[in-house]
Amino acid sequence: MELARSSSIINSMEPIVVSFFEEQLLPNYQLKCNCDKCTTDIIVLTLNHLPAKYTTTQAGQAYIKALYMNPQMQSDILQELTRSIQIVEAKPQHWIADR
């Protein structure tokens, strides 16, 4: 089966996690390193530990975003972000990007 090139597959969790990281976590937590590599690693590690929510439409994205208004789901994101921050801060990889 070949996917049509015009259709896009979106992991709706990505903008949710990025938004939560930027709007909820960063104003309240001082990162040891806030370089692009470390912040991207935190977001990617978090996304790898949360269930992916794929959609192909904006309506689907809006529906999934609405689901994550639930306090328990927001708590799950915060918990994974906190865990990812601890991991990245313990072993930052930004020096690898400089090579």
N, CA, C and O atoms as CSV, one atom per row, in Angstrom:
chain,resi,resn,atom,element,x,y,z
A,1,MET,N,N,0.837,-1.178,0.000
A,1,MET,CA,C,0.000,0.000,0.000
A,1,MET,C,C,0.880,1.240,0.000
A,1,MET,O,O,1.800,1.354,0.810
A,2,GLU,N,N,0.606,2.141,-0.883
A,2,GLU,CA,C,1.382,3.374,-0.968
A,2,GLU,C,C,0.538,4.534,-0.472
A,2,GLU,O,O,-0.587,4.738,-0.928
A,3,LEU,N,N,1.090,5.293,0.468
A,3,LEU,CA,C,0.369,6.447,0.992
A,3,LEU,C,C,0.387,7.580,-0.025
A,3,LEU,O,O,1.392,7.813,-0.698
A,4,ALA,N,N,-0.713,8.264,-0.125
A,4,ALA,CA,C,-0.775,9.436,-0.993
A,4,ALA,C,C,0.150,10.506,-0.421
A,4,ALA,O,O,0.121,10.768,0.782
A,5,ARG,N,N,0.946,11.107,-1.243
A,5,ARG,CA,C,1.915,12.110,-0.800
A,5,ARG,C,C,1.227,13.376,-0.295
A,5,ARG,O,O,1.816,14.124,0.486
A,6,SER,N,N,-0.001,13.626,-0.725
A,6,SER,CA,C,-0.686,14.847,-0.332
A,6,SER,C,C,-1.249,14.774,1.085
A,6,SER,O,O,-1.499,15.809,1.703
A,7,SER,N,N,-1.452,13.558,1.608
A,7,SER,CA,C,-1.986,13.449,2.962
A,7,SER,C,C,-0.843,13.554,3.976
A,7,SER,O,O,0.260,13.059,3.747
A,8,SER,N,N,-1.134,14.205,5.089
A,8,SER,CA,C,-0.101,14.325,6.115
A,8,SER,C,C,-0.571,13.607,7.371
A,8,SER,O,O,-1.748,13.630,7.732
A,9,ILE,N,N,0.380,12.977,8.013
A,9,ILE,CA,C,0.120,12.265,9.251
A,9,ILE,C,C,0.750,13.098,10.363
A,9,ILE,O,O,1.932,13.439,10.308
A,10,ILE,N,N,-0.054,13.420,11.369
A,10,ILE,CA,C,0.384,14.321,12.424
A,10,ILE,C,C,0.315,13.608,13.773
A,10,ILE,O,O,-0.710,13.020,14.118
A,11,ASN,N,N,1.405,13.661,14.528
A,11,ASN,CA,C,1.361,13.214,15.916
A,11,ASN,C,C,0.907,14.427,16.725
A,11,ASN,O,O,1.701,15.329,16.991
A,12,SER,N,N,-0.338,14.448,17.107
A,12,SER,CA,C,-0.916,15.599,17.804
A,12,SER,C,C,-0.296,15.837,19.174
A,12,SER,O,O,-0.491,16.902,19.759
A,13,MET,N,N,0.431,14.885,19.683
A,13,MET,CA,C,1.084,15.060,20.982
A,13,MET,C,C,2.235,16.058,20.903
A,13,MET,O,O,2.551,16.715,21.895
A,14,GLU,N,N,2.863,16.178,19.741
A,14,GLU,CA,C,4.021,17.067,19.636
A,14,GLU,C,C,3.684,18.513,19.985
A,14,GLU,O,O,4.340,19.078,20.860
A,15,PRO,N,N,2.696,19.141,19.346
A,15,PRO,CA,C,2.404,20.523,19.734
A,15,PRO,C,C,1.879,20.648,21.161
A,15,PRO,O,O,2.096,21.672,21.809
A,16,ILE,N,N,1.194,19.628,21.655
A,16,ILE,CA,C,0.693,19.663,23.033
A,16,ILE,C,C,1.863,19.665,24.007
A,16,ILE,O,O,1.891,20.474,24.935
A,17,VAL,N,N,2.828,18.770,23.811
A,17,VAL,CA,C,3.990,18.681,24.703
A,17,VAL,C,C,4.841,19.944,24.602
A,17,VAL,O,O,5.283,20.472,25.623
A,18,VAL,N,N,5.074,20.431,23.393
A,18,VAL,CA,C,5.879,21.648,23.215
A,18,VAL,C,C,5.204,22.826,23.914
A,18,VAL,O,O,5.861,23.593,24.617
A,19,SER,N,N,3.911,22.965,23.723
A,19,SER,CA,C,3.169,24.055,24.356
A,19,SER,C,C,3.227,23.949,25.872
A,19,SER,O,O,3.467,24.943,26.557
A,20,PHE,N,N,3.009,22.753,26.399
A,20,PHE,CA,C,3.051,22.549,27.845
A,20,PHE,C,C,4.440,22.864,28.387
A,20,PHE,O,O,4.571,23.491,29.438
A,21,PHE,N,N,5.468,22.435,27.679
A,21,PHE,CA,C,6.849,22.690,28.082
A,21,PHE,C,C,7.126,24.191,28.123
A,21,PHE,O,O,7.671,24.697,29.103
A,22,GLU,N,N,6.752,24.897,27.064
A,22,GLU,CA,C,7.055,26.326,26.950
A,22,GLU,C,C,6.194,27.198,27.867
A,22,GLU,O,O,6.685,28.174,28.434
A,23,GLU,N,N,4.922,26.850,28.012
A,23,GLU,CA,C,3.999,27.716,28.733
A,23,GLU,C,C,3.815,27.360,30.201
A,23,GLU,O,O,3.528,28.238,31.016
A,24,GLN,N,N,3.974,26.098,30.550
A,24,GLN,CA,C,3.736,25.677,31.925
A,24,GLN,C,C,5.023,25.385,32.695
A,24,GLN,O,O,5.138,25.724,33.873
A,25,LEU,N,N,5.975,24.765,32.033
A,25,LEU,CA,C,7.159,24.303,32.748
A,25,LEU,C,C,8.275,25.349,32.784
A,25,LEU,O,O,8.802,25.646,33.856
A,26,LEU,N,N,8.638,25.905,31.641
A,26,LEU,CA,C,9.766,26.840,31.590
A,26,LEU,C,C,9.598,28.067,32.489
A,26,LEU,O,O,10.571,28.485,33.115
A,27,PRO,N,N,8.411,28.657,32.577
A,27,PRO,CA,C,8.283,29.820,33.466
A,27,PRO,C,C,8.470,29.477,34.950
A,27,PRO,O,O,8.754,30.361,35.758
A,28,ASN,N,N,8.314,28.210,35.306
A,28,ASN,CA,C,8.360,27.804,36.711
A,28,ASN,C,C,9.579,26.965,37.074
A,28,ASN,O,O,9.735,26.588,38.236
A,29,TYR,N,N,10.439,26.666,36.121
A,29,TYR,CA,C,11.570,25.784,36.385
A,29,TYR,C,C,12.795,26.318,35.645
A,29,TYR,O,O,12.722,26.616,34.453
A,30,GLN,N,N,13.903,26.437,36.342
A,30,GLN,CA,C,15.150,26.898,35.740
A,30,GLN,C,C,15.956,25.692,35.285
A,30,GLN,O,O,16.456,24.931,36.114
A,31,LEU,N,N,16.084,25.512,33.980
A,31,LEU,CA,C,16.874,24.403,33.439
A,31,LEU,C,C,18.360,24.662,33.670
A,31,LEU,O,O,18.803,25.810,33.658
A,32,LYS,N,N,19.126,23.595,33.880
A,32,LYS,CA,C,20.579,23.731,34.011
A,32,LYS,C,C,21.182,24.221,32.705
A,32,LYS,O,O,22.123,25.014,32.697
A,33,CYS,N,N,20.622,23.734,31.596
A,33,CYS,CA,C,21.054,24.160,30.262
A,33,CYS,C,C,19.815,24.297,29.394
A,33,CYS,O,O,19.016,23.365,29.298
A,34,ASN,N,N,19.651,25.441,28.768
A,34,ASN,CA,C,18.487,25.626,27.905
A,34,ASN,C,C,18.885,25.802,26.438
A,34,ASN,O,O,18.212,26.494,25.674
A,35,CYS,N,N,19.998,25.160,26.064
A,35,CYS,CA,C,20.400,25.202,24.661
A,35,CYS,C,C,19.375,24.419,23.821
A,35,CYS,O,O,18.600,23.624,24.354
A,36,ASP,N,N,19.385,24.655,22.517
A,36,ASP,CA,C,18.418,24.003,21.626
A,36,ASP,C,C,18.502,22.484,21.704
A,36,ASP,O,O,17.475,21.806,21.682
A,37,LYS,N,N,19.708,21.947,21.796
A,37,LYS,CA,C,19.893,20.495,21.845
A,37,LYS,C,C,19.246,19.908,23.094
A,37,LYS,O,O,18.530,18.909,23.009
A,38,CYS,N,N,19.488,20.511,24.240
A,38,CYS,CA,C,18.935,19.979,25.495
A,38,CYS,C,C,17.409,20.101,25.521
A,38,CYS,O,O,16.722,19.162,25.922
A,39,THR,N,N,16.875,21.254,25.095
A,39,THR,CA,C,15.419,21.400,25.119
A,39,THR,C,C,14.748,20.456,24.124
A,39,THR,O,O,13.683,19.908,24.408
A,40,THR,N,N,15.365,20.266,22.966
A,40,THR,CA,C,14.817,19.317,21.988
A,40,THR,C,C,14.886,17.895,22.528
A,40,THR,O,O,13.942,17.123,22.359
A,41,ASP,N,N,15.992,17.539,23.175
A,41,ASP,CA,C,16.120,16.204,23.764
A,41,ASP,C,C,15.043,15.960,24.822
A,41,ASP,O,O,14.491,14.863,24.903
A,42,ILE,N,N,14.745,16.970,25.627
A,42,ILE,CA,C,13.699,16.842,26.648
A,42,ILE,C,C,12.353,16.569,26.000
A,42,ILE,O,O,11.614,15.689,26.443
A,43,ILE,N,N,12.032,17.316,24.958
A,43,ILE,CA,C,10.740,17.149,24.278
A,43,ILE,C,C,10.660,15.793,23.593
A,43,ILE,O,O,9.641,15.110,23.693
A,44,VAL,N,N,11.719,15.396,22.899
A,44,VAL,CA,C,11.724,14.115,22.189
A,44,VAL,C,C,11.631,12.945,23.167
A,44,VAL,O,O,10.874,12.004,22.932
A,45,LEU,N,N,12.382,12.995,24.244
A,45,LEU,CA,C,12.328,11.934,25.246
A,45,LEU,C,C,10.922,11.836,25.851
A,45,LEU,O,O,10.410,10.738,26.069
A,46,THR,N,N,10.318,12.967,26.114
A,46,THR,CA,C,8.946,12.989,26.637
A,46,THR,C,C,7.987,12.361,25.639
A,46,THR,O,O,7.159,11.531,26.015
A,47,LEU,N,N,8.086,12.745,24.375
A,47,LEU,CA,C,7.196,12.190,23.342
A,47,LEU,C,C,7.376,10.685,23.208
A,47,LEU,O,O,6.413,9.967,22.938
A,48,ASN,N,N,8.595,10.204,23.393
A,48,ASN,CA,C,8.848,8.768,23.292
A,48,ASN,C,C,8.223,7.975,24.440
A,48,ASN,O,O,8.032,6.764,24.328
A,49,HIS,N,N,7.904,8.657,25.543
A,49,HIS,CA,C,7.321,7.970,26.690
A,49,HIS,C,C,5.825,8.216,26.855
A,49,HIS,O,O,5.208,7.693,27.784
A,50,LEU,N,N,5.250,8.993,25.975
A,50,LEU,CA,C,3.799,9.221,25.986
A,50,LEU,C,C,3.183,8.501,24.786
A,50,LEU,O,O,3.843,8.333,23.760
A,51,PRO,N,N,1.940,8.079,24.906
A,51,PRO,CA,C,1.310,7.438,23.745
A,51,PRO,C,C,1.122,8.446,22.612
A,51,PRO,O,O,0.639,9.557,22.825
A,52,ALA,N,N,1.509,8.041,21.416
A,52,ALA,CA,C,1.323,8.901,20.245
A,52,ALA,C,C,-0.163,8.967,19.902
A,52,ALA,O,O,-0.893,7.985,20.035
A,53,LYS,N,N,-0.584,10.128,19.466
A,53,LYS,CA,C,-1.976,10.326,19.036
A,53,LYS,C,C,-1.927,10.897,17.621
A,53,LYS,O,O,-1.737,12.097,17.423
A,54,TYR,N,N,-2.103,10.010,16.643
A,54,TYR,CA,C,-1.996,10.414,15.243
A,54,TYR,C,C,-3.340,10.809,14.663
A,54,TYR,O,O,-4.382,10.255,15.013
A,55,THR,N,N,-3.289,11.773,13.774
A,55,THR,CA,C,-4.474,12.214,13.051
A,55,THR,C,C,-4.035,12.736,11.685
A,55,THR,O,O,-2.845,12.918,11.428
A,56,THR,N,N,-4.998,12.968,10.833
A,56,THR,CA,C,-4.691,13.523,9.507
A,56,THR,C,C,-5.424,14.831,9.251
A,56,THR,O,O,-5.274,15.433,8.188
A,57,THR,N,N,-6.219,15.274,10.223
A,57,THR,CA,C,-7.020,16.486,10.018
A,57,THR,C,C,-6.848,17.471,11.164
A,57,THR,O,O,-6.424,17.103,12.259
A,58,GLN,N,N,-7.182,18.721,10.898
A,58,GLN,CA,C,-7.158,19.734,11.946
A,58,GLN,C,C,-8.245,19.460,12.975
A,58,GLN,O,O,-8.063,19.724,14.164
A,59,ALA,N,N,-9.378,18.930,12.516
A,59,ALA,CA,C,-10.454,18.584,13.442
A,59,ALA,C,C,-9.985,17.491,14.407
A,59,ALA,O,O,-10.301,17.532,15.596
A,60,GLY,N,N,-9.240,16.528,13.898
A,60,GLY,CA,C,-8.685,15.473,14.738
A,60,GLY,C,C,-7.704,16.037,15.747
A,60,GLY,O,O,-7.689,15.622,16.906
A,61,GLN,N,N,-6.881,16.987,15.307
A,61,GLN,CA,C,-5.933,17.632,16.217
A,61,GLN,C,C,-6.666,18.372,17.329
A,61,GLN,O,O,-6.277,18.293,18.494
A,62,ALA,N,N,-7.723,19.087,16.969
A,62,ALA,CA,C,-8.502,19.833,17.958
A,62,ALA,C,C,-9.152,18.883,18.958
A,62,ALA,O,O,-9.197,19.181,20.152
A,63,TYR,N,N,-9.649,17.762,18.493
A,63,TYR,CA,C,-10.270,16.778,19.372
A,63,TYR,C,C,-9.255,16.233,20.376
A,63,TYR,O,O,-9.541,16.137,21.569
A,64,ILE,N,N,-8.080,15.881,19.885
A,64,ILE,CA,C,-7.040,15.335,20.759
A,64,ILE,C,C,-6.574,16.395,21.760
A,64,ILE,O,O,-6.336,16.090,22.928
A,65,LYS,N,N,-6.445,17.638,21.296
A,65,LYS,CA,C,-6.058,18.721,22.198
A,65,LYS,C,C,-7.105,18.895,23.299
A,65,LYS,O,O,-6.758,19.128,24.457
A,66,ALA,N,N,-8.373,18.784,22.942
A,66,ALA,CA,C,-9.447,18.889,23.934
A,66,ALA,C,C,-9.361,17.768,24.970
A,66,ALA,O,O,-9.625,17.991,26.151
A,67,LEU,N,N,-8.996,16.574,24.532
A,67,LEU,CA,C,-8.831,15.461,25.472
A,67,LEU,C,C,-7.780,15.783,26.529
A,67,LEU,O,O,-7.910,15.385,27.687
A,68,TYR,N,N,-6.745,16.504,26.124
A,68,TYR,CA,C,-5.642,16.808,27.026
A,68,TYR,C,C,-5.905,18.033,27.894
A,68,TYR,O,O,-4.985,18.562,28.517
A,69,MET,N,N,-7.149,18.484,27.937
A,69,MET,CA,C,-7.557,19.494,28.917
A,69,MET,C,C,-7.846,18.811,30.251
A,69,MET,O,O,-7.946,19.475,31.283
A,70,ASN,N,N,-7.978,17.499,30.231
A,70,ASN,CA,C,-8.226,16.699,31.425
A,70,ASN,C,C,-7.023,16.832,32.372
A,70,ASN,O,O,-5.886,16.618,31.953
A,71,PRO,N,N,-7.266,17.184,33.644
A,71,PRO,CA,C,-6.147,17.359,34.590
A,71,PRO,C,C,-5.253,16.123,34.731
A,71,PRO,O,O,-4.042,16.269,34.901
A,72,GLN,N,N,-5.804,14.932,34.666
A,72,GLN,CA,C,-4.980,13.730,34.784
A,72,GLN,C,C,-4.039,13.595,33.595
A,72,GLN,O,O,-2.879,13.218,33.766
A,73,MET,N,N,-4.514,13.893,32.408
A,73,MET,CA,C,-3.657,13.793,31.217
A,73,MET,C,C,-2.579,14.877,31.256
A,73,MET,O,O,-1.448,14.640,30.832
A,74,GLN,N,N,-2.919,16.056,31.758
A,74,GLN,CA,C,-1.914,17.107,31.904
A,74,GLN,C,C,-0.868,16.695,32.937
A,74,GLN,O,O,0.320,16.975,32.773
A,75,SER,N,N,-1.309,16.042,33.979
A,75,SER,CA,C,-0.391,15.539,34.999
A,75,SER,C,C,0.562,14.502,34.408
A,75,SER,O,O,1.745,14.476,34.748
A,76,ASP,N,N,0.048,13.651,33.526
A,76,ASP,CA,C,0.895,12.645,32.858
A,76,ASP,C,C,1.988,13.317,32.040
A,76,ASP,O,O,3.138,12.877,32.046
A,77,ILE,N,N,1.625,14.385,31.337
A,77,ILE,CA,C,2.611,15.116,30.528
A,77,ILE,C,C,3.654,15.753,31.433
A,77,ILE,O,O,4.852,15.651,31.172
A,78,LEU,N,N,3.204,16.409,32.493
A,78,LEU,CA,C,4.127,17.051,33.431
A,78,LEU,C,C,5.074,16.034,34.056
A,78,LEU,O,O,6.266,16.303,34.205
A,79,GLN,N,N,4.554,14.877,34.418
A,79,GLN,CA,C,5.380,13.827,35.007
A,79,GLN,C,C,6.462,13.372,34.020
A,79,GLN,O,O,7.622,13.209,34.399
A,80,GLU,N,N,6.084,13.173,32.772
A,80,GLU,CA,C,7.069,12.726,31.771
A,80,GLU,C,C,8.070,13.829,31.449
A,80,GLU,O,O,9.254,13.550,31.261
A,81,LEU,N,N,7.611,15.075,31.383
A,81,LEU,CA,C,8.532,16.186,31.150
A,81,LEU,C,C,9.545,16.287,32.291
A,81,LEU,O,O,10.735,16.489,32.052
A,82,THR,N,N,9.079,16.150,33.510
A,82,THR,CA,C,9.963,16.224,34.673
A,82,THR,C,C,10.989,15.099,34.639
A,82,THR,O,O,12.168,15.322,34.914
A,83,ARG,N,N,10.547,13.903,34.307
A,83,ARG,CA,C,11.461,12.762,34.204
A,83,ARG,C,C,12.496,13.006,33.091
A,83,ARG,O,O,13.681,12.719,33.263
A,84,SER,N,N,12.043,13.528,31.971
A,84,SER,CA,C,12.951,13.794,30.849
A,84,SER,C,C,13.973,14.870,31.200
A,84,SER,O,O,15.143,14.766,30.833
A,85,ILE,N,N,13.530,15.898,31.909
A,85,ILE,CA,C,14.463,16.948,32.337
A,85,ILE,C,C,15.547,16.353,33.226
A,85,ILE,O,O,16.725,16.664,33.052
A,86,GLN,N,N,15.174,15.518,34.158
A,86,GLN,CA,C,16.148,14.903,35.061
A,86,GLN,C,C,17.165,14.074,34.285
A,86,GLN,O,O,18.359,14.114,34.583
A,87,ILE,N,N,16.698,13.330,33.297
A,87,ILE,CA,C,17.588,12.490,32.489
A,87,ILE,C,C,18.543,13.339,31.669
A,87,ILE,O,O,19.748,13.087,31.656
A,88,VAL,N,N,18.009,14.349,30.980
A,88,VAL,CA,C,18.841,15.189,30.109
A,88,VAL,C,C,19.818,16.020,30.937
A,88,VAL,O,O,20.972,16.193,30.546
A,89,GLU,N,N,19.366,16.533,32.072
A,89,GLU,CA,C,20.275,17.319,32.903
A,89,GLU,C,C,21.384,16.453,33.505
A,89,GLU,O,O,22.498,16.935,33.711
A,90,ALA,N,N,21.096,15.194,33.786
A,90,ALA,CA,C,22.113,14.297,34.330
A,90,ALA,C,C,23.157,13.929,33.283
A,90,ALA,O,O,24.332,13.764,33.608
A,91,LYS,N,N,22.735,13.801,32.035
A,91,LYS,CA,C,23.657,13.427,30.958
A,91,LYS,C,C,23.343,14.239,29.700
A,91,LYS,O,O,22.793,13.698,28.741
A,92,PRO,N,N,23.684,15.521,29.692
A,92,PRO,CA,C,23.404,16.343,28.510
A,92,PRO,C,C,24.216,15.865,27.302
A,92,PRO,O,O,25.359,15.426,27.432
A,93,GLN,N,N,23.608,15.962,26.156
A,93,GLN,CA,C,24.252,15.509,24.917
A,93,GLN,C,C,24.640,16.670,24.005
A,93,GLN,O,O,25.026,16.443,22.858
A,94,HIS,N,N,24.547,17.900,24.486
A,94,HIS,CA,C,24.804,19.036,23.605
A,94,HIS,C,C,26.250,19.084,23.113
A,94,HIS,O,O,26.518,19.658,22.058
A,95,TRP,N,N,27.163,18.506,23.844
A,95,TRP,CA,C,28.547,18.481,23.396
A,95,TRP,C,C,28.708,17.604,22.150
A,95,TRP,O,O,29.626,17.831,21.362
A,96,ILE,N,N,27.844,16.618,21.957
A,96,ILE,CA,C,27.923,15.751,20.774
A,96,ILE,C,C,27.573,16.536,19.523
A,96,ILE,O,O,28.159,16.309,18.465
A,97,ALA,N,N,26.618,17.464,19.632
A,97,ALA,CA,C,26.200,18.257,18.476
A,97,ALA,C,C,27.298,19.197,17.996
A,97,ALA,O,O,27.294,19.616,16.838
A,98,ASP,N,N,28.236,19.531,18.875
A,98,ASP,CA,C,29.316,20.458,18.514
A,98,ASP,C,C,30.421,19.786,17.712
A,98,ASP,O,O,31.271,20.476,17.148
A,99,ARG,N,N,30.431,18.483,17.648
A,99,ARG,CA,C,31.511,17.770,16.950
A,99,ARG,C,C,31.301,17.726,15.485
A,99,ARG,O,O,32.121,17.163,14.761
